[in-house]
Amino acid sequence: MSRVVVTGGCGFIGGHLVERLVADGDEVTVFDAAPPGDRRPVPDGVRYVAGDIRDPEAVGAAIDDRTDTVYHLAAVVGVDQYLARPLDVIDINFSGSRTVLDAATRAGARVLMASTSEVFGKNPAVPWREDGDRVLGPTSADRWTYSSSKALTEHLTYAFARQHGTAATVIRYFNVYGPGQRPAYVVSRSVHRALNGLPPVVYDNGIQTRCFTFIEDAVEGTVRAARAAAGAGETFNIGSMTETTVKEVIEVVNELAGFGGPARDTDTREALGPSYEDLSRRVPDSTKARDVLGWSCQVPLEEGLRRTVAWARENPWWLALSDTGAA
């Protein structure tokens, strides 16, 4: 049995990860600013600690010298968030990660640092390897606050490893989707709207491509990266390498949800303003995770979408949420 702490354990990926760790027999502590809800409670036997990841005292109450591994997933994420709360994105993602790394280092715990495909920015040389270049827009565009805060957090993680000997691994998620995700992302928002009888929102004709990763696969990659001895000091892309247009994904969602109406075409610049820049392609090279961790995506996109739609049908509370609000 391993003693683990999951920051952001009440969130989408964090919640699924906690369930997996409990099933594996780990002793789990969840650290989160948001309390667990009645509809998504923490599993029985899981310790819950409330607090802000920028607060050393609160973090120290969760991460102590008995902690073996810290899964650091707490962050401010989502287009709606980094356009509305750019200062919080920078402060919480970076300053909070520093606090978590400090506590984990004192405890002698291994750290799994969750990062994002966004760090690559708009690098045109796809597929992106872990050592690929970062190509970003101007600092005046709030769209890049999330990318930059996560990239700086990766620098911070490596700095702790080199200066303090912290055992740490970085993973970058690529378009993770699945049951329970708040309806503010391509898949979750499309499922939410279709089952509510609303037309899907398609930005810029939906010709941009993404590689969608089902939550079950993302959690498997996360656990393997944290447990593999060969993963210490490394960065891994955790994402499907199957490239699909956004329009194709929405069409499948509509078919599975039984929605037959037309889509609502939207211009990104008009809808989100000049501070947002979209990406035409986002494609990982995940062969390193395959070779080192023995990991690859196992859930085909259509199966993952079917499971997501089925879950949504069975959870009317989720369908009642705003499609741009917090889940």
Secondary structure as the mmCIF struct_conf table of DSSP 4:
data_model
#
loop_
_struct_conf.conf_type_id
_struct_conf.id
_struct_conf.beg_label_comp_id
_struct_conf.beg_label_asym_id
_struct_conf.beg_label_seq_id
_struct_conf.end_label_comp_id
_struct_conf.end_label_asym_id
_struct_conf.end_label_seq_id
STRN STRN1 ARG A 3 THR A 7
TURN_TY1_P TURN_TY1_P1 GLY A 8 CYS A 10
BEND BEND1 GLY A 11 GLY A 11
HELX_RH_AL_P HELX_RH_AL_P1 PHE A 12 ALA A 23
TURN_TY1_P TURN_TY1_P2 ASP A 24 GLY A 25
STRN STRN2 GLU A 27 ASP A 32
BEND BEND2 ALA A 33 ALA A 34
HELX_LH_PP_P HELX_LH_PP_P1 PRO A 35 GLY A 37
BEND BEND3 ASP A 38 ARG A 40
HELX_LH_PP_P HELX_LH_PP_P2 PRO A 41 PRO A 43
TURN_TY1_P TURN_TY1_P3 ASP A 44 GLY A 45
STRN STRN3 ARG A 47 ALA A 50
TURN_TY1_P TURN_TY1_P4 ILE A 53 ARG A 54
HELX_RH_AL_P HELX_RH_AL_P2 PRO A 56 ALA A 62
BEND BEND4 ILE A 63 ILE A 63
TURN_TY1_P TURN_TY1_P5 ASP A 65 ARG A 66
STRN STRN4 THR A 69 HIS A 72
BEND BEND5 GLY A 78 GLY A 78
HELX_RH_AL_P HELX_RH_AL_P3 VAL A 79 ALA A 84
HELX_RH_AL_P HELX_RH_AL_P4 PRO A 86 ILE A 90
HELX_RH_PI_P HELX_RH_PI_P1 ASP A 91 SER A 95
HELX_RH_AL_P HELX_RH_AL_P5 GLY A 96 ALA A 107
TURN_TY1_P TURN_TY1_P6 GLY A 108 GLY A 108
STRN STRN5 ARG A 110 THR A 116
HELX_RH_3T_P HELX_RH_3T_P1 SER A 117 PHE A 120
STRN STRN6 GLY A 121 GLY A 121
TURN_TY1_P TURN_TY1_P7 LYS A 122 LYS A 122
BEND BEND6 PRO A 124 ALA A 125
HELX_LH_PP_P HELX_LH_PP_P3 VAL A 126 VAL A 126
BEND BEND7 PRO A 127 PRO A 127
STRN STRN7 TRP A 128 TRP A 128
HELX_LH_PP_P HELX_LH_PP_P4 ARG A 129 ARG A 129
TURN_TY1_P TURN_TY1_P8 GLU A 130 ASP A 131
HELX_LH_PP_P HELX_LH_PP_P5 GLY A 132 ARG A 134
STRN STRN8 VAL A 135 VAL A 135
TURN_TY1_P TURN_TY1_P9 THR A 139 SER A 140
HELX_RH_3T_P HELX_RH_3T_P2 ASP A 142 TRP A 144
HELX_RH_AL_P HELX_RH_AL_P6 THR A 145 HIS A 164
STRN STRN9 ALA A 168 TYR A 173
BEND BEND8 ASN A 175 ASN A 175
STRN STRN10 VAL A 176 TYR A 177
TURN_TY1_P TURN_TY1_P10 PRO A 179 GLY A 180
BEND BEND9 PRO A 183 PRO A 183
BEND BEND10 TYR A 185 TYR A 185
HELX_RH_AL_P HELX_RH_AL_P7 VAL A 186 LEU A 195
TURN_TY1_P TURN_TY1_P11 ASN A 196 GLY A 197
HELX_LH_PP_P HELX_LH_PP_P6 PRO A 199 PRO A 200
STRN STRN11 VAL A 201 TYR A 203
HELX_RH_3T_P HELX_RH_3T_P3 ASP A 204 GLY A 206
STRN STRN12 THR A 209 ARG A 210
STRN STRN13 THR A 213 PHE A 214
HELX_RH_AL_P HELX_RH_AL_P8 ILE A 215 ARG A 227
HELX_RH_3T_P HELX_RH_3T_P4 ALA A 229 GLY A 231
TURN_TY1_P TURN_TY1_P12 ALA A 232 GLY A 233
STRN STRN14 THR A 235 ILE A 238
BEND BEND11 GLY A 239 GLY A 239
STRN STRN15 THR A 244 THR A 245
HELX_RH_AL_P HELX_RH_AL_P9 VAL A 246 ALA A 257
TURN_TY1_P TURN_TY1_P13 GLY A 258 GLY A 258
BEND BEND12 GLY A 261 GLY A 261
HELX_LH_PP_P HELX_LH_PP_P7 PRO A 262 ALA A 263
STRN STRN16 ARG A 264 THR A 266
HELX_RH_AL_P HELX_RH_AL_P10 THR A 268 LEU A 272
TURN_TY1_P TURN_TY1_P14 PRO A 274 SER A 275
BEND BEND13 SER A 280 SER A 280
STRN STRN17 ARG A 281 ARG A 281
STRN STRN18 PRO A 284 PRO A 284
HELX_RH_AL_P HELX_RH_AL_P11 THR A 287 LYS A 288
HELX_RH_PI_P HELX_RH_PI_P2 ALA A 289 LEU A 293
BEND BEND14 VAL A 299 VAL A 299
HELX_RH_AL_P HELX_RH_AL_P12 LEU A 301 ARG A 313
TURN_TY1_P TURN_TY1_P15 GLU A 314 GLU A 314
HELX_RH_AL_P HELX_RH_AL_P13 PRO A 316 LEU A 319
TURN_TY1_P TURN_TY1_P16 ALA A 320 ALA A 320
BEND BEND15 LEU A 321 LEU A 321
TURN_TY1_P TURN_TY1_P17 ASP A 323 THR A 324
BEND BEND16 GLY A 325 GLY A 325
#
